[in-house]
Amino acid sequence: MDKYLELVSYAHPVYRKCELCKRVKDVVYRLDVKHADSSAMLTGSLDLCKVCSINMGDIIRKAK
Protein backbone atom coordinates (compact mmCIF):
# COMPACT_ATOMS: atom_id res chain seq x y z
CA MET A 1 0.00 0.00 0.00
CA ASP A 2 2.90 2.35 0.65
CA LYS A 3 3.76 2.43 -3.06
CA TYR A 4 0.26 3.80 -3.78
CA LEU A 5 0.18 6.30 -0.89
CA GLU A 6 3.38 8.30 -0.44
CA LEU A 7 4.00 11.08 2.09
CA VAL A 8 6.32 13.77 0.73
CA SER A 9 7.60 16.62 2.89
CA TYR A 10 7.81 20.22 1.71
CA ALA A 11 11.14 22.05 2.07
CA HIS A 12 9.35 24.93 3.84
CA PRO A 13 5.92 24.84 5.50
CA VAL A 14 3.13 26.59 3.60
CA TYR A 15 0.34 28.37 5.50
CA ARG A 16 -2.90 27.04 3.97
CA LYS A 17 -5.82 24.75 4.68
CA CYS A 18 -5.12 21.13 5.56
CA GLU A 19 -7.26 19.02 3.26
CA LEU A 20 -7.94 16.40 5.92
CA CYS A 21 -8.90 18.38 9.06
CA LYS A 22 -9.91 21.56 7.12
CA ARG A 23 -8.01 23.86 9.51
CA VAL A 24 -5.81 26.67 8.24
CA LYS A 25 -2.30 26.05 9.57
CA ASP A 26 1.20 25.23 8.37
CA VAL A 27 1.04 22.47 5.76
CA VAL A 28 4.20 20.38 6.03
CA TYR A 29 3.44 17.25 3.97
CA ARG A 30 1.73 16.21 0.75
CA LEU A 31 0.12 12.79 0.38
CA ASP A 32 0.52 11.57 -3.20
CA VAL A 33 -2.14 9.06 -4.28
CA LYS A 34 -0.91 6.85 -7.12
CA HIS A 35 -3.02 5.06 -9.75
CA ALA A 36 -4.01 1.47 -8.89
CA ASP A 37 -2.85 0.00 -12.21
CA SER A 38 0.55 1.70 -12.25
CA SER A 39 2.23 3.24 -9.24
CA ALA A 40 4.17 5.54 -11.58
CA MET A 41 1.02 7.55 -12.43
CA LEU A 42 -0.24 10.19 -9.98
CA THR A 43 -4.00 10.23 -9.39
CA GLY A 44 -4.10 13.12 -6.91
CA SER A 45 -2.58 14.67 -3.83
CA LEU A 46 -3.62 16.06 -0.45
CA ASP A 47 -1.90 18.81 1.54
CA LEU A 48 -1.60 17.75 5.18
CA CYS A 49 -0.65 19.47 8.42
CA LYS A 50 1.83 17.82 10.80
CA VAL A 51 -0.82 16.15 13.00
CA CYS A 52 -2.80 14.74 10.07
CA SER A 53 0.36 13.51 8.34
CA ILE A 54 1.40 11.64 11.50
CA ASN A 55 -2.02 10.01 11.69
CA MET A 56 -2.01 9.16 7.97
CA GLY A 57 1.52 7.75 8.26
CA ASP A 58 0.36 5.44 11.04
CA ILE A 59 -2.54 4.24 8.87
CA ILE A 60 -0.22 3.58 5.90
CA ARG A 61 2.28 1.66 8.05
CA LYS A 62 -0.42 -0.51 9.67
CA ALA A 63 -1.98 -1.35 6.30
CA LYS A 64 1.19 -3.09 5.08
mmCIF file of the N, C-alpha and C atoms, coordinates in Angstrom:
data_MODEL
# 
_entry.id   MODEL 
# 
loop_
_atom_site.group_PDB 
_atom_site.id 
_atom_site.type_symbol 
_atom_site.label_atom_id 
_atom_site.label_alt_id 
_atom_site.label_comp_id 
_atom_site.label_asym_id 
_atom_site.label_entity_id 
_atom_site.label_seq_id 
_atom_site.pdbx_PDB_ins_code 
_atom_site.Cartn_x 
_atom_site.Cartn_y 
_atom_site.Cartn_z 
_atom_site.occupancy 
_atom_site.B_iso_or_equiv 
_atom_site.pdbx_formal_charge 
_atom_site.auth_seq_id 
_atom_site.auth_comp_id 
_atom_site.auth_asym_id 
_atom_site.auth_atom_id 
_atom_site.pdbx_PDB_model_num 
ATOM 1   N N  . MET A 1 1  ? 0.823  -1.193 0.000   1.00 0.00 ? 1  MET A N  1 
ATOM 2   C CA . MET A 1 1  ? 0.000  0.000  0.000   1.00 0.00 ? 1  MET A CA 1 
ATOM 3   C C  . MET A 1 1  ? 0.864  1.252  0.000   1.00 0.00 ? 1  MET A C  1 
ATOM 4   N N  . ASP A 1 2  ? 2.068  1.155  0.561   1.00 0.00 ? 2  ASP A N  1 
ATOM 5   C CA . ASP A 1 2  ? 2.900  2.346  0.650   1.00 0.00 ? 2  ASP A CA 1 
ATOM 6   C C  . ASP A 1 2  ? 3.423  2.801  -0.708  1.00 0.00 ? 2  ASP A C  1 
ATOM 7   N N  . LYS A 1 3  ? 3.359  1.951  -1.738  1.00 0.00 ? 3  LYS A N  1 
ATOM 8   C CA . LYS A 1 3  ? 3.763  2.427  -3.057  1.00 0.00 ? 3  LYS A CA 1 
ATOM 9   C C  . LYS A 1 3  ? 2.622  3.181  -3.743  1.00 0.00 ? 3  LYS A C  1 
ATOM 10  N N  . TYR A 1 4  ? 1.399  3.063  -3.225  1.00 0.00 ? 4  TYR A N  1 
ATOM 11  C CA . TYR A 1 4  ? 0.257  3.800  -3.777  1.00 0.00 ? 4  TYR A CA 1 
ATOM 12  C C  . TYR A 1 4  ? -0.057 5.071  -2.987  1.00 0.00 ? 4  TYR A C  1 
ATOM 13  N N  . LEU A 1 5  ? 0.351  5.118  -1.738  1.00 0.00 ? 5  LEU A N  1 
ATOM 14  C CA . LEU A 1 5  ? 0.184  6.298  -0.894  1.00 0.00 ? 5  LEU A CA 1 
ATOM 15  C C  . LEU A 1 5  ? 1.557  6.706  -0.389  1.00 0.00 ? 5  LEU A C  1 
ATOM 16  N N  . GLU A 1 6  ? 2.032  7.870  -0.791  1.00 0.00 ? 6  GLU A N  1 
ATOM 17  C CA . GLU A 1 6  ? 3.381  8.298  -0.435  1.00 0.00 ? 6  GLU A CA 1 
ATOM 18  C C  . GLU A 1 6  ? 3.334  9.686  0.206   1.00 0.00 ? 6  GLU A C  1 
ATOM 19  N N  . LEU A 1 7  ? 3.904  9.796  1.405   1.00 0.00 ? 7  LEU A N  1 
ATOM 20  C CA . LEU A 1 7  ? 4.005  11.080 2.091   1.00 0.00 ? 7  LEU A CA 1 
ATOM 21  C C  . LEU A 1 7  ? 5.300  11.770 1.678   1.00 0.00 ? 7  LEU A C  1 
ATOM 22  N N  . VAL A 1 8  ? 5.171  12.989 1.177   1.00 0.00 ? 8  VAL A N  1 
ATOM 23  C CA . VAL A 1 8  ? 6.320  13.772 0.726   1.00 0.00 ? 8  VAL A CA 1 
ATOM 24  C C  . VAL A 1 8  ? 6.346  15.056 1.543   1.00 0.00 ? 8  VAL A C  1 
ATOM 25  N N  . SER A 1 9  ? 7.513  15.405 2.080   1.00 0.00 ? 9  SER A N  1 
ATOM 26  C CA . SER A 1 9  ? 7.597  16.624 2.890   1.00 0.00 ? 9  SER A CA 1 
ATOM 27  C C  . SER A 1 9  ? 7.992  17.816 2.021   1.00 0.00 ? 9  SER A C  1 
ATOM 28  N N  . TYR A 1 10 ? 7.446  18.965 2.366   1.00 0.00 ? 10 TYR A N  1 
ATOM 29  C CA . TYR A 1 10 ? 7.814  20.220 1.705   1.00 0.00 ? 10 TYR A CA 1 
ATOM 30  C C  . TYR A 1 10 ? 9.120  20.738 2.322   1.00 0.00 ? 10 TYR A C  1 
ATOM 31  N N  . ALA A 1 11 ? 9.898  21.473 1.558   1.00 0.00 ? 11 ALA A N  1 
ATOM 32  C CA . ALA A 1 11 ? 11.145 22.049 2.073   1.00 0.00 ? 11 ALA A CA 1 
ATOM 33  C C  . ALA A 1 11 ? 10.835 23.114 3.129   1.00 0.00 ? 11 ALA A C  1 
ATOM 34  N N  . HIS A 1 12 ? 9.781  23.900 2.899   1.00 0.00 ? 12 HIS A N  1 
ATOM 35  C CA . HIS A 1 12 ? 9.350  24.932 3.840   1.00 0.00 ? 12 HIS A CA 1 
ATOM 36  C C  . HIS A 1 12 ? 7.846  24.796 4.038   1.00 0.00 ? 12 HIS A C  1 
ATOM 37  N N  . PRO A 1 13 ? 7.362  24.919 5.265   1.00 0.00 ? 13 PRO A N  1 
ATOM 38  C CA . PRO A 1 13 ? 5.921  24.838 5.497   1.00 0.00 ? 13 PRO A CA 1 
ATOM 39  C C  . PRO A 1 13 ? 5.173  25.958 4.772   1.00 0.00 ? 13 PRO A C  1 
ATOM 40  N N  . VAL A 1 14 ? 3.979  25.634 4.300   1.00 0.00 ? 14 VAL A N  1 
ATOM 41  C CA . VAL A 1 14 ? 3.130  26.593 3.600   1.00 0.00 ? 14 VAL A CA 1 
ATOM 42  C C  . VAL A 1 14 ? 1.885  26.807 4.447   1.00 0.00 ? 14 VAL A C  1 
ATOM 43  N N  . TYR A 1 15 ? 1.510  28.058 4.677   1.00 0.00 ? 15 TYR A N  1 
ATOM 44  C CA . TYR A 1 15 ? 0.340  28.373 5.504   1.00 0.00 ? 15 TYR A CA 1 
ATOM 45  C C  . TYR A 1 15 ? -0.909 28.318 4.625   1.00 0.00 ? 15 TYR A C  1 
ATOM 46  N N  . ARG A 1 16 ? -1.653 27.216 4.729   1.00 0.00 ? 16 ARG A N  1 
ATOM 47  C CA . ARG A 1 16 ? -2.897 27.038 3.972   1.00 0.00 ? 16 ARG A CA 1 
ATOM 48  C C  . ARG A 1 16 ? -3.768 26.010 4.674   1.00 0.00 ? 16 ARG A C  1 
ATOM 49  N N  . LYS A 1 17 ? -4.874 25.666 4.074   1.00 0.00 ? 17 LYS A N  1 
ATOM 50  C CA . LYS A 1 17 ? -5.825 24.747 4.684   1.00 0.00 ? 17 LYS A CA 1 
ATOM 51  C C  . LYS A 1 17 ? -5.369 23.301 4.508   1.00 0.00 ? 17 LYS A C  1 
ATOM 52  N N  . CYS A 1 18 ? -5.377 22.564 5.605   1.00 0.00 ? 18 CYS A N  1 
ATOM 53  C CA . CYS A 1 18 ? -5.121 21.134 5.563   1.00 0.00 ? 18 CYS A CA 1 
ATOM 54  C C  . CYS A 1 18 ? -6.355 20.476 4.943   1.00 0.00 ? 18 CYS A C  1 
ATOM 55  N N  . GLU A 1 19 ? -6.139 19.614 3.976   1.00 0.00 ? 19 GLU A N  1 
ATOM 56  C CA . GLU A 1 19 ? -7.260 19.024 3.258   1.00 0.00 ? 19 GLU A CA 1 
ATOM 57  C C  . GLU A 1 19 ? -7.905 17.865 3.999   1.00 0.00 ? 19 GLU A C  1 
ATOM 58  N N  . LEU A 1 20 ? -7.345 17.480 5.142   1.00 0.00 ? 20 LEU A N  1 
ATOM 59  C CA . LEU A 1 20 ? -7.940 16.404 5.923   1.00 0.00 ? 20 LEU A CA 1 
ATOM 60  C C  . LEU A 1 20 ? -8.764 16.952 7.091   1.00 0.00 ? 20 LEU A C  1 
ATOM 61  N N  . CYS A 1 21 ? -8.178 17.843 7.899   1.00 0.00 ? 21 CYS A N  1 
ATOM 62  C CA . CYS A 1 21 ? -8.895 18.385 9.058   1.00 0.00 ? 21 CYS A CA 1 
ATOM 63  C C  . CYS A 1 21 ? -9.575 19.723 8.759   1.00 0.00 ? 21 CYS A C  1 
ATOM 64  N N  . LYS A 1 22 ? -9.295 20.313 7.596   1.00 0.00 ? 22 LYS A N  1 
ATOM 65  C CA . LYS A 1 22 ? -9.909 21.561 7.125   1.00 0.00 ? 22 LYS A CA 1 
ATOM 66  C C  . LYS A 1 22 ? -9.543 22.785 7.961   1.00 0.00 ? 22 LYS A C  1 
ATOM 67  N N  . ARG A 1 23 ? -8.477 22.700 8.747   1.00 0.00 ? 23 ARG A N  1 
ATOM 68  C CA . ARG A 1 23 ? -8.012 23.855 9.514   1.00 0.00 ? 23 ARG A CA 1 
ATOM 69  C C  . ARG A 1 23 ? -6.919 24.571 8.739   1.00 0.00 ? 23 ARG A C  1 
ATOM 70  N N  . VAL A 1 24 ? -6.858 25.886 8.888   1.00 0.00 ? 24 VAL A N  1 
ATOM 71  C CA . VAL A 1 24 ? -5.806 26.671 8.244   1.00 0.00 ? 24 VAL A CA 1 
ATOM 72  C C  . VAL A 1 24 ? -4.623 26.717 9.193   1.00 0.00 ? 24 VAL A C  1 
ATOM 73  N N  . LYS A 1 25 ? -3.522 26.102 8.767   1.00 0.00 ? 25 LYS A N  1 
ATOM 74  C CA . LYS A 1 25 ? -2.298 26.048 9.568   1.00 0.00 ? 25 LYS A CA 1 
ATOM 75  C C  . LYS A 1 25 ? -1.144 25.741 8.634   1.00 0.00 ? 25 LYS A C  1 
ATOM 76  N N  . ASP A 1 26 ? 0.044  25.561 9.193   1.00 0.00 ? 26 ASP A N  1 
ATOM 77  C CA . ASP A 1 26 ? 1.203  25.230 8.367   1.00 0.00 ? 26 ASP A CA 1 
ATOM 78  C C  . ASP A 1 26 ? 1.042  23.831 7.782   1.00 0.00 ? 26 ASP A C  1 
ATOM 79  N N  . VAL A 1 27 ? 1.087  23.755 6.458   1.00 0.00 ? 27 VAL A N  1 
ATOM 80  C CA . VAL A 1 27 ? 1.045  22.473 5.761   1.00 0.00 ? 27 VAL A CA 1 
ATOM 81  C C  . VAL A 1 27 ? 2.488  22.031 5.552   1.00 0.00 ? 27 VAL A C  1 
ATOM 82  N N  . VAL A 1 28 ? 2.826  20.858 6.041   1.00 0.00 ? 28 VAL A N  1 
ATOM 83  C CA . VAL A 1 28 ? 4.199  20.382 6.030   1.00 0.00 ? 28 VAL A CA 1 
ATOM 84  C C  . VAL A 1 28 ? 4.394  19.226 5.046   1.00 0.00 ? 28 VAL A C  1 
ATOM 85  N N  . TYR A 1 29 ? 3.333  18.443 4.807   1.00 0.00 ? 29 TYR A N  1 
ATOM 86  C CA . TYR A 1 29 ? 3.439  17.252 3.972   1.00 0.00 ? 29 TYR A CA 1 
ATOM 87  C C  . TYR A 1 29 ? 2.389  17.239 2.871   1.00 0.00 ? 29 TYR A C  1 
ATOM 88  N N  . ARG A 1 30 ? 2.681  16.459 1.834   1.00 0.00 ? 30 ARG A N  1 
ATOM 89  C CA . ARG A 1 30 ? 1.726  16.208 0.754   1.00 0.00 ? 30 ARG A CA 1 
ATOM 90  C C  . ARG A 1 30 ? 1.596  14.698 0.622   1.00 0.00 ? 30 ARG A C  1 
ATOM 91  N N  . LEU A 1 31 ? 0.376  14.211 0.581   1.00 0.00 ? 31 LEU A N  1 
ATOM 92  C CA . LEU A 1 31 ? 0.121  12.790 0.378   1.00 0.00 ? 31 LEU A CA 1 
ATOM 93  C C  . LEU A 1 31 ? -0.182 12.577 -1.097  1.00 0.00 ? 31 LEU A C  1 
ATOM 94  N N  . ASP A 1 32 ? 0.715  11.881 -1.794  1.00 0.00 ? 32 ASP A N  1 
ATOM 95  C CA . ASP A 1 32 ? 0.515  11.566 -3.200  1.00 0.00 ? 32 ASP A CA 1 
ATOM 96  C C  . ASP A 1 32 ? -0.238 10.251 -3.301  1.00 0.00 ? 32 ASP A C  1 
ATOM 97  N N  . VAL A 1 33 ? -1.330 10.255 -4.057  1.00 0.00 ? 33 VAL A N  1 
ATOM 98  C CA . VAL A 1 33 ? -2.136 9.061  -4.278  1.00 0.00 ? 33 VAL A CA 1 
ATOM 99  C C  . VAL A 1 33 ? -1.857 8.595  -5.700  1.00 0.00 ? 33 VAL A C  1 
ATOM 100 N N  . LYS A 1 34 ? -1.300 7.387  -5.820  1.00 0.00 ? 34 LYS A N  1 
ATOM 101 C CA . LYS A 1 34 ? -0.911 6.851  -7.119  1.00 0.00 ? 34 LYS A CA 1 
ATOM 102 C C  . LYS A 1 34 ? -2.042 6.018  -7.713  1.00 0.00 ? 34 LYS A C  1 
ATOM 103 N N  . HIS A 1 35 ? -2.018 5.837  -9.020  1.00 0.00 ? 35 HIS A N  1 
ATOM 104 C CA . HIS A 1 35 ? -3.019 5.062  -9.753  1.00 0.00 ? 35 HIS A CA 1 
ATOM 105 C C  . HIS A 1 35 ? -2.896 3.586  -9.381  1.00 0.00 ? 35 HIS A C  1 
ATOM 106 N N  . ALA A 1 36 ? -4.012 2.876  -9.313  1.00 0.00 ? 36 ALA A N  1 
ATOM 107 C CA . ALA A 1 36 ? -4.010 1.475  -8.887  1.00 0.00 ? 36 ALA A CA 1 
ATOM 108 C C  . ALA A 1 36 ? -3.347 0.555  -9.904  1.00 0.00 ? 36 ALA A C  1 
ATOM 109 N N  . ASP A 1 37 ? -3.451 0.861  -11.191 1.00 0.00 ? 37 ASP A N  1 
ATOM 110 C CA . ASP A 1 37 ? -2.853 -0.004 -12.213 1.00 0.00 ? 37 ASP A CA 1 
ATOM 111 C C  . ASP A 1 37 ? -1.348 0.178  -12.315 1.00 0.00 ? 37 ASP A C  1 
ATOM 112 N N  . SER A 1 38 ? -0.881 1.419  -12.133 1.00 0.00 ? 38 SER A N  1 
ATOM 113 C CA . SER A 1 38 ? 0.546  1.696  -12.254 1.00 0.00 ? 38 SER A CA 1 
ATOM 114 C C  . SER A 1 38 ? 0.935  2.706  -11.184 1.00 0.00 ? 38 SER A C  1 
ATOM 115 N N  . SER A 1 39 ? 1.846  2.329  -10.315 1.00 0.00 ? 39 SER A N  1 
ATOM 116 C CA . SER A 1 39 ? 2.230  3.238  -9.235  1.00 0.00 ? 39 SER A CA 1 
ATOM 117 C C  . SER A 1 39 ? 3.087  4.401  -9.735  1.00 0.00 ? 39 SER A C  1 
ATOM 118 N N  . ALA A 1 40 ? 3.403  4.429  -11.027 1.00 0.00 ? 40 ALA A N  1 
ATOM 119 C CA . ALA A 1 40 ? 4.170  5.539  -11.584 1.00 0.00 ? 40 ALA A CA 1 
ATOM 120 C C  . ALA A 1 40 ? 3.272  6.727  -11.935 1.00 0.00 ? 40 ALA A C  1 
ATOM 121 N N  . MET A 1 41 ? 1.957  6.486  -12.053 1.00 0.00 ? 41 MET A N  1 
ATOM 122 C CA . MET A 1 41 ? 1.021  7.553  -12.435 1.00 0.00 ? 41 MET A CA 1 
ATOM 123 C C  . MET A 1 41 ? 0.360  8.140  -11.190 1.00 0.00 ? 41 MET A C  1 
ATOM 124 N N  . LEU A 1 42 ? 0.346  9.478  -11.114 1.00 0.00 ? 42 LEU A N  1 
ATOM 125 C CA . LEU A 1 42 ? -0.237 10.188 -9.982  1.00 0.00 ? 42 LEU A CA 1 
ATOM 126 C C  . LEU A 1 42 ? -1.721 10.431 -10.228 1.00 0.00 ? 42 LEU A C  1 
ATOM 127 N N  . THR A 1 43 ? -2.561 10.012 -9.281  1.00 0.00 ? 43 THR A N  1 
ATOM 128 C CA . THR A 1 43 ? -3.997 10.234 -9.386  1.00 0.00 ? 43 THR A CA 1 
ATOM 129 C C  . THR A 1 43 ? -4.392 11.555 -8.746  1.00 0.00 ? 43 THR A C  1 
ATOM 130 N N  . GLY A 1 44 ? -3.789 11.883 -7.604  1.00 0.00 ? 44 GLY A N  1 
ATOM 131 C CA . GLY A 1 44 ? -4.101 13.117 -6.908  1.00 0.00 ? 44 GLY A CA 1 
ATOM 132 C C  . GLY A 1 44 ? -3.184 13.297 -5.717  1.00 0.00 ? 44 GLY A C  1 
ATOM 133 N N  . SER A 1 45 ? -3.389 14.415 -5.016  1.00 0.00 ? 45 SER A N  1 
ATOM 134 C CA . SER A 1 45 ? -2.577 14.671 -3.832  1.00 0.00 ? 45 SER A CA 1 
ATOM 135 C C  . SER A 1 45 ? -3.390 15.458 -2.815  1.00 0.00 ? 45 SER A C  1 
ATOM 136 N N  . LEU A 1 46 ? -2.997 15.333 -1.551  1.00 0.00 ? 46 LEU A N  1 
ATOM 137 C CA . LEU A 1 46 ? -3.623 16.056 -0.448  1.00 0.00 ? 46 LEU A CA 1 
ATOM 138 C C  . LEU A 1 46 ? -2.548 16.789 0.334   1.00 0.00 ? 46 LEU A C  1 
ATOM 139 N N  . ASP A 1 47 ? -2.794 18.046 0.684   1.00 0.00 ? 47 ASP A N  1 
ATOM 140 C CA . ASP A 1 47 ? -1.896 18.810 1.539   1.00 0.00 ? 47 ASP A CA 1 
ATOM 141 C C  . ASP A 1 47 ? -2.295 18.557 2.986   1.00 0.00 ? 47 ASP A C  1 
ATOM 142 N N  . LEU A 1 48 ? -1.315 18.145 3.811   1.00 0.00 ? 48 LEU A N  1 
ATOM 143 C CA . LEU A 1 48 ? -1.599 17.745 5.185   1.00 0.00 ? 48 LEU A CA 1 
ATOM 144 C C  . LEU A 1 48 ? -0.765 18.531 6.184   1.00 0.00 ? 48 LEU A C  1 
ATOM 145 N N  . CYS A 1 49 ? -1.386 18.857 7.321   1.00 0.00 ? 49 CYS A N  1 
ATOM 146 C CA . CYS A 1 49 ? -0.646 19.466 8.423   1.00 0.00 ? 49 CYS A CA 1 
ATOM 147 C C  . CYS A 1 49 ? 0.163  18.385 9.134   1.00 0.00 ? 49 CYS A C  1 
ATOM 148 N N  . LYS A 1 50 ? 0.940  18.767 10.109  1.00 0.00 ? 50 LYS A N  1 
ATOM 149 C CA . LYS A 1 50 ? 1.825  17.817 10.801  1.00 0.00 ? 50 LYS A CA 1 
ATOM 150 C C  . LYS A 1 50 ? 1.032  16.735 11.530  1.00 0.00 ? 50 LYS A C  1 
ATOM 151 N N  . VAL A 1 51 ? -0.026 17.108 12.227  1.00 0.00 ? 51 VAL A N  1 
ATOM 152 C CA . VAL A 1 51 ? -0.816 16.153 13.002  1.00 0.00 ? 51 VAL A CA 1 
ATOM 153 C C  . VAL A 1 51 ? -1.503 15.147 12.076  1.00 0.00 ? 51 VAL A C  1 
ATOM 154 N N  . CYS A 1 52 ? -2.109 15.636 11.013  1.00 0.00 ? 52 CYS A N  1 
ATOM 155 C CA . CYS A 1 52 ? -2.797 14.744 10.071  1.00 0.00 ? 52 CYS A CA 1 
ATOM 156 C C  . CYS A 1 52 ? -1.815 13.844 9.335   1.00 0.00 ? 52 CYS A C  1 
ATOM 157 N N  . SER A 1 53 ? -0.625 14.345 9.041   1.00 0.00 ? 53 SER A N  1 
ATOM 158 C CA . SER A 1 53 ? 0.362  13.514 8.344   1.00 0.00 ? 53 SER A CA 1 
ATOM 159 C C  . SER A 1 53 ? 0.886  12.403 9.261   1.00 0.00 ? 53 SER A C  1 
ATOM 160 N N  . ILE A 1 54 ? 0.997  12.686 10.554  1.00 0.00 ? 54 ILE A N  1 
ATOM 161 C CA . ILE A 1 54 ? 1.400  11.642 11.504  1.00 0.00 ? 54 ILE A CA 1 
ATOM 162 C C  . ILE A 1 54 ? 0.332  10.559 11.567  1.00 0.00 ? 54 ILE A C  1 
ATOM 163 N N  . ASN A 1 55 ? -0.929 10.977 11.643  1.00 0.00 ? 55 ASN A N  1 
ATOM 164 C CA . ASN A 1 55 ? -2.022 10.009 11.688  1.00 0.00 ? 55 ASN A CA 1 
ATOM 165 C C  . ASN A 1 55 ? -2.107 9.203  10.393  1.00 0.00 ? 55 ASN A C  1 
ATOM 166 N N  . MET A 1 56 ? -1.952 9.855  9.250   1.00 0.00 ? 56 MET A N  1 
ATOM 167 C CA . MET A 1 56 ? -2.009 9.160  7.972   1.00 0.00 ? 56 MET A CA 1 
ATOM 168 C C  . MET A 1 56 ? -0.814 8.221  7.808   1.00 0.00 ? 56 MET A C  1 
ATOM 169 N N  . GLY A 1 57 ? 0.352  8.626  8.297   1.00 0.00 ? 57 GLY A N  1 
ATOM 170 C CA . GLY A 1 57 ? 1.521  7.753  8.264   1.00 0.00 ? 57 GLY A CA 1 
ATOM 171 C C  . GLY A 1 57 ? 1.317  6.485  9.077   1.00 0.00 ? 57 GLY A C  1 
ATOM 172 N N  . ASP A 1 58 ? 0.675  6.609  10.232  1.00 0.00 ? 58 ASP A N  1 
ATOM 173 C CA . ASP A 1 58 ? 0.365  5.439  11.045  1.00 0.00 ? 58 ASP A CA 1 
ATOM 174 C C  . ASP A 1 58 ? -0.594 4.506  10.311  1.00 0.00 ? 58 ASP A C  1 
ATOM 175 N N  . ILE A 1 59 ? -1.570 5.054  9.619   1.00 0.00 ? 59 ILE A N  1 
ATOM 176 C CA . ILE A 1 59 ? -2.536 4.241  8.870   1.00 0.00 ? 59 ILE A CA 1 
ATOM 177 C C  . ILE A 1 59 ? -1.824 3.506  7.731   1.00 0.00 ? 59 ILE A C  1 
ATOM 178 N N  . ILE A 1 60 ? -0.939 4.202  7.029   1.00 0.00 ? 60 ILE A N  1 
ATOM 179 C CA . ILE A 1 60 ? -0.225 3.585  5.904   1.00 0.00 ? 60 ILE A CA 1 
ATOM 180 C C  . ILE A 1 60 ? 0.684  2.464  6.397   1.00 0.00 ? 60 ILE A C  1 
ATOM 181 N N  . ARG A 1 61 ? 1.387  2.689  7.513   1.00 0.00 ? 61 ARG A N  1 
ATOM 182 C CA . ARG A 1 61 ? 2.279  1.662  8.053   1.00 0.00 ? 61 ARG A CA 1 
ATOM 183 C C  . ARG A 1 61 ? 1.517  0.426  8.534   1.00 0.00 ? 61 ARG A C  1 
ATOM 184 N N  . LYS A 1 62 ? 0.353  0.631  9.157   1.00 0.00 ? 62 LYS A N  1 
ATOM 185 C CA . LYS A 1 62 ? -0.416 -0.509 9.666   1.00 0.00 ? 62 LYS A CA 1 
ATOM 186 C C  . LYS A 1 62 ? -1.100 -1.293 8.556   1.00 0.00 ? 62 LYS A C  1 
ATOM 187 N N  . ALA A 1 63 ? -1.314 -0.671 7.402   1.00 0.00 ? 63 ALA A N  1 
ATOM 188 C CA . ALA A 1 63 ? -1.985 -1.349 6.297   1.00 0.00 ? 63 ALA A CA 1 
ATOM 189 C C  . ALA A 1 63 ? -1.053 -2.252 5.512   1.00 0.00 ? 63 ALA A C  1 
ATOM 190 N N  . LYS A 1 64 ? 0.239  -2.247 5.817   1.00 0.00 ? 64 LYS A N  1 
ATOM 191 C CA . LYS A 1 64 ? 1.194  -3.091 5.079   1.00 0.00 ? 64 LYS A CA 1 
ATOM 192 C C  . LYS A 1 64 ? 0.946  -4.538 5.307   1.00 0.00 ? 64 LYS A C  1 
# 
